[in-house]
């Protein structure tokens, strides 16, 4: 098992790395050339510039049982199909029971934006969000070990 992090604009990279280190789990960061991350002792895969390049790089490394941190619903769905356990940055663990509704909401939001409607962006991240993520990540990692 590895911890794969979709690190482009990811607010929980350091939390992920700390938990992986505490458990002796390999962590790999994936980013594109616009969001390069470098952490000592952690492998970073830098994908080419372009939409979804980091996502495709992550997916090509994903193996059944890996834990994947991403806020991208499409990538989460593909990781589920590969037998991975994707988790969102607020602690939501993606699963067969919730991914279809999330993908539908993403589709609807895109349709509304293309029609000219302005939608609210994400709410400001709080310490409670970090705590919820940390709790979920620890539970998922501990179940896999």
Order of alpha helices (4+ residues) and beta strands (2+ residues): beta-alpha-beta-beta-alpha-beta-alpha-beta-alpha-alpha
